[in-house]
Amino acid sequence: MNHHDTAIELFMNGYNCAQATAAAFAEDFGLSRESVLTMMAGFGGGIGGLRETCGAVSGMVFAAGLHAGKFEAGDLEAKTRLYDLVKEVNALFKERFGTTCCRELLEKAECEVKTDPSERTAAYYAERPCARFVGAAAEIIAKKIVLE
């Protein structure tokens, strides 16, 4: 299964957008899926339900860091490469969906924007566009870090 499909499957099994996107890359970097799910738990809902940066984007940035974030503290060249990668994938997501803001993504889809987690039901999944965002984010970063 590719990263796009894995991320969507995780989301459809109840994990939040950030968890689903990031955990799709865990094994590629020698991490357990469970540890990544734990690390990313607070980033869902646009960071803890604040509806700011989309959790799928946060998961994408997490994967970028796993790929290019291992460098010495003073290595500005390496840090610049990572930041450039983050800017590029952020721009690609924004180009596709018009924004990286969770609230704005939900408003565009005419979804109710609330700060508390929602129960995952068939109606929830039918209404929410989030599986598309999760899949797209996983696909975007996978292509940039040449995993697929």
Stockholm file with secondary structure:
# STOCKHOLM 1.0

chainA/1-148         MNHHDTAIELFMNGYNCAQATAAAFAEDFGLSRESVLTMMAGFGGGIGGLRETCGAVSGMVFAAGLHAGKFEAGDLEAKTRLYDLVKEVNALFKERFGTTCCRELLEKAECEVKTDPSERTAAYYAERPCARFVGAAAEIIAKKIVLE
#=GR chainA/1-148 SS CCHHHHHHHHHHTTCCHHHHHHHTTGGGGTCCHHHHHHHHGGGHHHHTTSCCBCHHHHHHHHHHHHHHCCCCTTCHHHHHHHHHHHHHHHHHHHHHHSCSBHHHHHHHTTCCCCSSCCCCCHHHHHHCCHHHHHHHHHHHHHHHTTCC
#=GC SS_cons         CCHHHHHHHHHHTTCCHHHHHHHTTGGGGTCCHHHHHHHHGGGHHHHTTSCCBCHHHHHHHHHHHHHHCCCCTTCHHHHHHHHHHHHHHHHHHHHHHSCSBHHHHHHHTTCCCCSSCCCCCHHHHHHCCHHHHHHHHHHHHHHHTTCC
//
